[in-house]
Amino acid sequence: MTLSVKDRVFAAAEEISAERRPTVSTVRAAAGVSNADATRYLKEWAEEKQAAGGQLAATPAVLLEQAARLAGACWTEASTLAAERHAAVEAGWAQERKDRDLEIAELVADLDKATAESDTAAAGHAQEIERLEAQRTALERQLAVIGKQLEDARDSAAAAGREAADAARKLATAEARATTLEQVHNALLQRVSPETKNAGS
C-alpha cells in the first residue's frame, strides 16, 4: 500500500522527533517530498501534536500521593538531621561552659587562699612568702590560660551557630529539591499520559 504525501511527511516527522526537532529540510529528505509539501504537512503535524499536548490526562491520585510522600520524607529527614545537629552543638557548648566556669571558680578560690596565706605570712619567713608569691603567680597564669580557653570555646560556639544556620539553609534546599522533584514528576506524567491514551485507542 502506497502512503500519501501527508502520511509520509507525518511518519518522517514522528521518526525524527524521537531524536530531535524535525525541520522542513530533514522531513523533506526523509519523506522524499517537495519543499512545499514538507512545509505544509509538517505544520499540520506540529499543530496536531500541540493540540494533543493540550489534552493532558489528569494525574492519577495515587501518583500524586506518592510524590507528596516523597517530598514529605525528604523534608522530615532534613528537619531531623538539622535538629539533631543543633541539639548536639548546644549540649556540647553548655557542658564545656559549665566545666570552664567550675575550673575558673576553683582557681579563683585557690588564688584567694594563696593571697590570704601570703598576707598572713608577711611577717614570717621570707622564703615562705616567696613560695606563696610564686604559687599565686602560677595560679594567675593558669587563670589567664583558662580565660583564653573560654574565649576559644565561645568562638567555637559562634562557629557552631554558623553551622546550624548552614544546616537550616541545606534544609531549605532539600525542601526546594523535593518540590522540584514533584514538579518534574508531574511533568513526566503529563507527557506520558497522552502517549498512553493514544496507545490505548
C-alpha positions in Angstrom: 0.0 0.0 0.0 1.5 3.4 -1.1 1.4 6.1 1.6 0.1 9.5 0.7 2.4 12.5 0.8 0.9 13.6 4.0 1.3 10.2 5.6 5.0 10.1 4.6 5.6 13.6 6.0 3.8 12.7 9.3 5.8 9.4 9.5 9.1 11.1 8.9 8.3 13.8 11.4 7.4 11.3 14.1 10.6 9.3 13.5 12.8 12.4 13.5 11.1 13.9 16.6 12.3 10.9 18.6 15.8 12.3 18.4 15.5 16.0 17.7 13.1 18.6 16.5 12.1 17.9 12.9 12.6 20.7 10.3 11.3 21.2 6.8 14.7 20.1 5.3 15.0 17.0 7.4 11.4 15.9 6.8 11.7 16.7 3.1 14.8 14.5 2.8 13.4 11.6 4.9 9.9 11.6 3.2 11.1 12.3 -0.3 8.6 15.1 -0.9 8.8 18.6 -2.3 9.7 21.5 -0.1 6.2 22.9 -0.3 4.6 19.6 0.8 7.1 19.2 3.6 6.4 22.8 4.8 2.6 22.3 4.6 2.3 18.9 6.2 5.0 19.5 8.8 3.0 22.5 10.0 -0.2 20.3 10.2 1.8 17.6 12.1 3.1 20.2 14.6 -0.4 21.7 15.2 -1.9 18.2 15.8 0.9 17.5 18.3 0.3 20.8 20.1 -3.4 20.1 20.2 -2.8 16.6 21.6 -0.4 18.0 24.1 -3.1 20.4 25.4 -5.4 17.5 26.2 -3.4 16.1 29.2 -5.0 13.4 31.3 -5.4 14.1 34.9 -2.6 12.8 37.1 -3.7 9.7 39.0 -4.3 10.4 42.7 -2.1 7.5 43.7 0.9 9.1 41.9 0.2 12.5 43.4 0.1 10.8 46.8 3.4 9.1 46.2 5.0 12.4 45.1 3.7 14.1 48.3 5.0 11.2 50.5 8.4 11.5 48.8 8.6 15.3 49.4 7.4 14.8 53.0 10.1 12.1 53.6 12.8 14.4 52.3 11.6 17.3 54.5 11.3 15.1 57.6 14.8 13.6 57.2 16.3 17.1 56.6 14.5 18.5 59.6 15.6 15.7 61.9 19.2 16.0 60.9 19.2 19.7 61.4 17.5 19.4 64.8 19.9 16.7 66.0 23.0 18.7 64.9 21.8 21.8 66.6 20.9 20.0 69.8 24.3 18.3 69.9 26.1 21.6 69.4 24.1 23.3 72.1 24.7 20.4 74.6 28.4 20.4 73.9 28.8 24.1 74.4 26.7 24.1 77.6 28.8 21.3 79.1 32.1 23.0 78.1 31.0 26.3 79.6 29.9 24.6 82.8 33.3 22.9 83.1 35.2 26.1 82.4 33.2 28.1 84.9 33.8 25.4 87.6 37.5 25.4 86.8 37.7 29.2 87.0 35.8 29.2 90.3 38.3 26.7 91.7 41.3 28.7 90.5 39.9 32.0 92.0 39.3 30.2 95.3 42.9 28.9 95.3 44.2 32.4 94.3 42.2 34.0 97.2 43.6 31.4 99.6 47.1 31.9 98.4 46.8 35.7 98.8 45.4 35.3 102.3 48.2 33.0 103.2 50.7 35.4 101.7 49.3 38.3 103.7 49.3 36.2 106.9 52.9 35.1 106.4 54.1 38.6 105.5 55.6 39.0 109.0 57.0 35.5 108.9 59.7 33.7 107.0 60.8 35.4 103.8 61.2 32.1 101.9 57.7 31.0 102.7 56.4 34.4 101.4 58.4 33.9 98.2 56.9 30.4 97.8 53.4 31.7 98.2 54.0 34.6 95.8 55.3 32.1 93.2 52.2 30.0 93.8 50.0 33.0 93.3 51.8 34.0 90.1 51.4 30.4 88.7 47.7 30.5 89.6 47.3 33.8 87.9 49.0 32.4 84.7 46.8 29.4 84.8 43.7 31.6 85.2 44.8 33.6 82.1 45.2 30.3 80.2 41.7 29.2 81.2 40.3 32.6 80.2 41.8 32.2 76.8 40.3 28.7 76.5 36.9 30.1 77.5 37.3 32.7 74.8 38.2 30.0 72.3 35.2 28.0 73.4 33.0 31.0 72.8 34.4 31.3 69.3 33.6 27.6 68.8 30.1 28.2 69.9 29.8 31.0 67.3 31.1 28.7 64.6 28.6 26.1 65.7 25.9 28.7 65.3 27.0 29.3 61.8 26.9 25.6 61.2 23.4 25.5 62.5 22.5 28.3 60.1 24.1 26.4 57.2 22.1 23.3 58.2 18.9 25.4 58.0 19.9 26.6 54.5 20.5 23.0 53.5 17.1 22.1 54.9 15.5 24.8 52.7 17.5 23.5 49.7 16.2 19.9 50.4 12.6 21.3 50.5 13.2 23.1 47.2 14.6 19.9 45.7 11.6 17.9 46.9 9.3 20.5 45.3 11.2 20.4 42.0 11.2 16.6 42.1 7.4 16.7 42.4 7.1 19.2 39.6 9.3 17.1 37.3 7.4 14.0 38.3 4.1 15.6 37.4 5.5 17.0 34.1 6.7 13.5 33.2 3.3 12.1 34.0 1.7 14.7 31.8 4.0 13.9 29.0 3.4 10.2 29.3 -0.4 10.4 29.7 -1.2 11.4 26.1 1.1 8.7 24.7 -0.6 6.1 27.0 -4.0 7.4 25.9 -3.1 7.2 22.1 -1.7 3.7 22.6 -4.9 2.6 24.3 -7.0 3.9 21.4 
